[in-house]
């Protein structure tokens, strides 16, 4: 291994020390603001009811590995799945190079991991290929959104910020990949000129085609260019890091816990309210009932504070891809219900209530409700078929929110269609949906020989 690979090539100049100090300050500020927002997101998630979930751990690890890590539900739609995997793998692996950039920025080194020799060369080459693939994938996704105009990207709830957010994310990723490749291209030219501090290391299968744009410049000018691209790239990453918690792109952090805490019960199984079960037992089988059970404070879900915290986490994990809505039979037949909108409304309400608590204190409630955002027409349109849950790439469960809100409308507000009211009354009085006494049920058999 050549000596040039193992020497850190420090530049003991005053400018270098200033650059290091500036980098540490910028990094610290970026991490601080990111941490502050993540703390608020966590607080908003735990506005929901506390529920301890640590059962069936092997199944949960398997689910997370298969769905979040393995992207098994993404590839159900092959085109989108393929290009999403490119971005996913690129995002994860290219960030290994970001680790080197962080070390270089703090300690004033350049390509500090170059001592790895051929392994380093192969890694840099692989990262460049991934960067090119991520660039292509982002262009394809922009084309699907604005040229092919796939319907699920243009629903009513996607007007305005939702579409802008998705566009910003794709454009930011394109810009970051271009900055990375330009930085490497200038670095190659400096390496070929034997510039001090620019250790000869790395393999550049993609950026080598960009070096022609930077030949003919003096070494000092190229160093300035390389520093500009280097700073642009790392500042872009830090700004993107702080943009993520305000964006649907937060799913890059929450997809894994959301799949780990996935509902493992059978799809058609609903959670009964213990108080209602107890009332039924008092009527039908008093031996199974608890006569001392107090009545519930509230039936169903009126606000995000009545949801399970996992439902609010699902709202923050939602990437607004619209697969749930495109699979919803109610939405397909023209009804108002959009499971994606339910998740977007839940996140918006959690943010609204969290901001109100920041302003007025942790015990404050603004008197508003999740029902202010979700109409009764949307709730009643749901057939509880579970198609939205099955379609979601990371197992988000809009049905749990819809069902809880519908419970509140029915049990607290008696707000239901007249047909439902009649059926419920019959079940309560006759133990069946039909309007006749249980003693008359067998009357239809009298005329049978």
Secondary structure, DSSP 8 states (H G I E B T S, - for coil): --HHHH------SHHHHHHHHHHHHHHHHHHHHHHHHHHHHHHHHTTSB-----SSHHHHHHHIIIIIIS-TTGGGSHHHHHHHHHHHHHHHHHHHHHHHHHHHHHHT-SSGGGGGTHHHHHHHHHHHHHHHHHHHHHHHHHHHHHTS--GGGSSGGGTTHHHHHHHHHHHHHHHHHHHHHHHHHHHHHHHHTT-TT--S----TTGGGGGGGTTTS-HHHHHHHHHHHHHHHHHHHHHHHHHHTTSGGGHHHHHHHHHHT---S-TT-----HHHHHHHHHHH-GGG--TT----S-SS-SSGGGSBHHHHHHHHH-----HHHHH-HHHHTT-S--HHHHHHHHHHHHHHHHHHHHHH-TT---S--GGGTS-HHHHHH-----HHHHH-TT---HHHHHHHHHHHHHHTT--S-HHHHHHHHHHHHHSSSSSS-GGGGGGGGTT--
